[in-house]
Amino acid sequence: MDFGLILLTIGVSFILAVILAPLLIPLLRRMKFGQQIRDEGPKSHLKKAGTPTMGGIVIVLAFTLAFLKFSVVNTDFYVLLVATLGFGLIGFLDDYIKIVFKRSLGLTPRQKLFGQLLFAGIVCALLISEGHSTAIGIPGTNISFDWGAWFYYPFIIIMMLAISNAVNFTDGLDGLLSGVSAIAFGAYAVIAMQATSIPAAVCAAAMIGAVLGFLVFNAHPAKVFMGDTGSLGIGGAIAAIAIVTKSELLFLVIGGIFVIEMLSVVLQVVSFKTRGKRIFKMSPIHHHFELSGWSEWRVVVTFWAVGLLLASIGLYLNKGL
C-alpha cells in the first residue's frame, strides 16, 4: 500500500479542518450554540459555559472530503462511511436538540438507541452482502473462532453501540478525545495497511488529520468543543475500522482508554445503586483525577501517554494475528 497516500490524506484532512474551524466557530457563536455545563461537574468547568459546541461538524466535514477524495470505492468504503456519518448524524441531532430546544438531554435514550441500531444494522447488511468473515481472532495469537452469523452480527451491533458510547464518555476535557482518538486512529492506520485495506487505512488517515486539525482549536483552553457530533462520529469510525480489518477484540487494547472511561461509569452507577456508595469522586474517571487535584492539562497529557502505550501494545499484539 502506498504510504504516501496515507500521509497525503492526513495532510489534506488536517488543512481542511484548520481552514473550516475558524469559519465555523464565529458562526456557532452568533447562533449561540454554546456548551451547557452540568452543575454537579467540577467547578473549574463553569467558566467554559458558552464555549461554542457542535465543532464536530469540522471533523466530519474534513474527514468526509478527504475520504471521498482518496479512498477506493468498495463495500468496505460504504461500511466506513455509513458508520461514521450515521453515528455523526445521531450526535448532530442530539447536539441540535440540546441547544436549540434547550433540552439538556437532547435525544431521548430510546431515540438515540434506535438511531444507533439503525445504522449498525445497515453496516451489518453491507457486511453480509460482502461475505464478510464471521471469525473473531484472539489478539496476540493465531487462534480464531468462527461462531457463525447468528452470533457474529449481534456481537457487531453491540460492539458498535459500546464503542460509540465509550468514545462519547471520553469527551470531557479540552483536547482529551481529540488526542486519544488520533493515537488510536494512528494504530488502526498501521493495522489497515498491514491488512491491505485501502478504505480502512484512508479512513483512519482522514480521521487523524481531522482530529489533529480540530485539536489546534480544542486544546486547553478550548475555543470550541466537538459535541456528540464529533464524539459519536469518531466512535462510529473506530468501530467500523476494527470490524473491516478483523481486529474486533484488539480494540480492547488499542481503545483501552475508551474502555476504562466506560467501565468507570458503569462501575460508578452499579456501586451507587447497589451499595449507595460511589467508587470515584466523579465519573467518567477523568473527572475523578480532576477532583483529586490534578490540573486539566495533566489529566489530558497522562491519558494521551497511556493511550500511546496501549496503542503500541496493540500493534505488537497484532503481529500474532
C-alpha positions in Angstrom: 0.0 0.0 0.0 1.2 3.5 -0.9 2.4 5.1 2.4 2.5 8.5 0.5 -1.3 8.2 0.0 -1.8 7.9 3.8 0.4 10.9 4.5 -1.3 12.9 1.8 -4.7 12.1 3.3 -3.6 13.1 6.7 -2.2 16.4 5.4 -5.3 17.3 3.3 -7.7 16.4 6.1 -5.7 18.4 8.6 -5.6 21.5 6.4 -9.3 21.3 5.8 -10.0 21.1 9.5 -7.7 24.1 10.2 -9.5 26.1 7.5 -13.0 25.1 8.4 -12.8 25.6 12.2 -12.1 29.4 12.1 -15.1 29.7 9.7 -17.5 27.7 11.9 -16.5 29.0 15.3 -17.8 32.6 14.8 -21.0 31.2 13.2 -21.6 29.0 16.2 -21.1 32.0 18.5 -23.6 34.1 16.6 -26.1 31.3 16.7 -25.4 30.9 20.4 -24.6 27.3 20.1 -22.8 27.3 23.5 -21.8 24.5 25.8 -24.0 23.9 28.8 -22.1 22.9 31.9 -23.5 20.4 34.5 -23.9 21.9 37.9 -22.6 18.7 39.5 -19.4 18.8 37.4 -16.1 20.2 38.5 -16.4 23.8 39.5 -13.4 24.7 37.3 -15.6 23.9 34.2 -18.2 26.6 34.9 -16.0 29.1 33.1 -16.4 27.0 30.0 -20.1 27.8 29.7 -21.0 29.4 26.4 -17.9 28.0 24.6 -19.2 27.0 21.1 -20.0 23.3 20.7 -21.0 21.1 17.7 -17.5 21.7 16.4 -17.5 18.0 15.5 -19.0 19.3 12.2 -15.5 20.4 11.3 -14.2 16.8 12.0 -16.9 15.2 10.0 -16.6 17.5 7.0 -12.8 17.4 6.8 -12.9 13.6 7.2 -15.6 13.2 4.5 -13.9 15.3 1.9 -10.6 13.7 2.4 -12.1 10.2 2.5 -14.1 10.6 -0.7 -11.1 12.0 -2.5 -8.5 9.4 -1.7 -10.4 6.1 -0.9 -11.3 3.4 -3.4 -15.0 2.6 -3.5 -16.0 -0.9 -2.5 -18.1 -2.5 0.3 -15.7 -1.5 3.0 -15.8 2.1 1.8 -19.6 2.1 2.3 -19.3 0.4 5.7 -16.9 3.0 6.9 -18.9 5.9 5.5 -22.2 4.7 6.9 -20.8 4.1 10.4 -19.0 7.5 10.6 -21.7 9.7 9.0 -24.6 7.7 10.5 -23.4 7.9 14.1 -22.2 11.5 13.5 -25.7 12.4 12.4 -27.2 11.0 15.6 -24.7 13.1 17.5 -25.6 16.2 15.4 -29.4 15.7 16.2 -28.6 15.2 19.9 -26.5 18.4 20.0 -29.0 20.4 17.9 -31.9 19.5 20.2 -30.0 20.3 23.3 -29.0 23.7 22.1 -32.0 24.9 20.0 -34.8 23.4 22.1 -33.0 23.9 25.4 -33.4 20.2 26.3 -30.5 19.2 28.5 -30.7 15.5 27.4 -31.1 16.1 23.7 -32.4 12.9 22.1 -34.2 10.6 24.4 -32.2 7.3 25.2 -34.8 5.4 23.2 -34.4 7.7 20.1 -30.6 7.6 20.3 -30.6 3.8 20.7 -33.0 3.5 17.7 -30.6 5.6 15.5 -27.5 3.6 16.6 -29.3 0.3 15.9 -30.5 1.5 12.5 -27.0 2.4 11.3 -25.4 -0.6 12.9 -28.0 -2.7 11.1 -27.1 -1.1 7.8 -23.4 -1.8 8.4 -24.3 -5.5 9.1 -26.3 -5.7 5.9 -23.4 -4.4 3.9 -21.0 -6.8 5.6 -23.3 -9.7 4.8 -23.6 -8.7 1.2 -19.8 -8.7 1.0 -19.5 -12.2 2.5 -17.5 -10.7 5.5 -15.7 -13.3 7.6 -17.6 -14.1 10.8 -14.4 -15.4 12.6 -13.1 -13.5 15.6 -9.4 -13.6 16.3 -7.8 -13.5 19.7 -5.2 -10.8 19.9 -1.6 -11.9 20.1 -2.3 -15.4 18.8 -3.2 -17.2 15.5 -6.3 -18.5 17.2 -9.7 -17.5 15.9 -13.3 -18.8 16.4 -16.0 -18.7 13.8 -19.3 -18.8 15.7 -21.3 -18.0 12.6 -23.6 -15.2 11.5 -26.1 -15.7 14.3 -23.5 -14.8 16.9 -21.2 -12.5 15.0 -23.6 -9.9 13.7 -25.4 -9.3 17.1 -21.9 -9.0 18.5 -21.0 -6.4 15.9 -24.1 -4.4 16.7 -23.4 -4.4 20.4 -19.8 -3.6 19.7 -20.7 -0.5 17.6 -23.0 0.8 20.3 -20.5 0.1 23.1 -17.6 1.8 21.3 -19.5 4.8 20.2 -20.8 5.4 23.7 -17.4 4.7 25.3 -15.8 7.3 23.0 -18.6 9.7 23.8 -17.8 9.4 27.6 -14.2 10.2 26.9 -15.1 13.7 25.6 -15.0 15.7 28.8 -11.8 17.7 28.9 -10.1 20.1 26.5 -8.2 18.1 23.9 -8.7 14.7 25.6 -10.7 12.9 23.0 -9.0 14.6 20.1 -5.6 13.4 21.2 -6.6 9.9 22.4 -8.5 9.2 19.2 -5.7 10.5 16.9 -3.4 7.9 18.6 -6.0 5.1 18.2 -6.5 6.0 14.6 -2.8 6.0 14.1 -2.6 2.4 15.3 -5.5 1.4 13.1 -3.9 3.0 10.1 -0.9 0.7 10.5 -3.2 -2.3 11.0 -5.2 -1.4 7.9 -2.1 -1.1 5.8 -0.9 -4.5 7.0 -4.4 -5.9 6.1 -4.1 -4.1 2.7 -7.5 -2.5 3.2 -7.2 0.9 1.4 -10.6 2.2 2.6 -9.8 1.5 6.2 -6.3 2.9 6.0 -7.6 6.1 4.3 -10.5 6.4 6.8 -8.0 6.2 9.7 -5.7 8.7 8.0 -8.5 11.1 7.2 -9.6 10.9 10.8 -6.1 11.5 12.1 -5.9 14.7 10.1 -9.4 15.9 11.0 -9.0 15.4 14.8 -5.5 16.9 14.9 -6.7 19.9 12.9 -9.6 20.2 15.3 -7.2 19.9 18.3 -5.5 23.1 17.2 -8.7 24.9 18.4 -9.7 22.3 21.0 -6.5 22.2 23.1 -6.7 23.8 26.5 -8.1 26.4 26.8 -10.6 25.2 24.2 -12.1 27.6 21.7 -14.6 25.0 20.6 -16.0 21.7 21.7 -16.8 18.8 19.3 -20.1 17.8 21.0 -21.8 14.5 20.3 -21.5 15.2 16.6 -17.8 14.6 16.8 -17.6 12.0 19.5 -20.2 9.7 18.1 -18.8 10.1 14.6 -15.3 9.2 15.8 -16.7 6.2 17.7 -18.5 5.0 14.6 -15.3 5.3 12.6 -13.2 3.4 15.1 -15.7 0.6 15.4 -16.0 0.3 11.6 -12.2 0.2 11.1 -11.9 -2.5 13.8 -14.6 -4.6 12.0 -13.3 -4.1 8.5 -9.7 -5.0 9.5 -10.9 -8.0 11.5 -9.3 -6.7 14.7 -12.5 -6.5 16.7 -11.1 -7.7 20.1 -7.9 -5.7 19.6 -10.0 -2.6 20.3 -10.0 -3.6 23.9 -6.2 -2.8 23.9 -5.9 0.0 21.3 -9.0 1.7 22.6 -8.2 0.9 26.2 -8.7 4.5 27.4 -12.2 4.4 26.0 -12.9 1.0 27.7 -11.6 2.4 31.1 -13.8 5.5 30.7 -16.9 3.5 30.1 -16.2 0.9 32.8 -15.7 3.8 35.3 -19.2 5.0 34.5 -20.8 1.5 34.7 -19.0 0.7 38.0 -20.0 4.0 39.5 -23.7 3.5 38.6 -23.8 -0.1 39.8 -22.0 0.7 43.0 -24.3 3.6 43.8 -27.5 1.7 43.0 -26.5 -1.4 44.9 -24.4 -0.1 47.8 -25.4 3.6 47.9 -21.7 4.4 47.6 -19.5 5.9 44.9 -16.2 4.3 43.8 -14.9 7.5 42.2 -15.3 11.1 43.2 -17.0 11.6 39.8 -17.3 9.6 36.6 -16.1 9.3 33.9 -12.8 8.7 35.5 -11.0 11.7 34.0 -13.2 13.9 36.3 -12.1 11.8 39.3 -8.5 12.8 38.7 -9.5 16.5 38.3 -11.3 16.4 41.6 -8.3 14.7 43.2 -6.3 17.8 42.5 -4.8 17.2 39.0 -4.8 20.0 36.6 -6.9 19.5 33.5 -3.8 19.6 31.3 -2.1 17.0 33.5 -5.0 14.6 33.2 -5.2 15.1 29.4 -1.4 14.5 28.8 -1.4 11.5 31.1 -4.3 9.9 29.2 -2.6 10.6 25.9 0.6 8.9 27.2 -1.4 5.9 28.4 -3.3 5.8 25.1 0.0 5.8 23.2 1.3 2.9 25.4 -1.8 0.9 24.8 -1.7 1.6 21.0 1.9 0.4 20.9 0.9 -2.8 22.8 -2.0 -3.3 20.4 0.3 -3.1 17.4 2.7 -5.5 19.0 -0.1 -8.0 19.6 -1.4 -7.6 16.1 1.7 -9.3 14.8 0.3 -12.6 16.3 -2.9 -12.3 14.4 
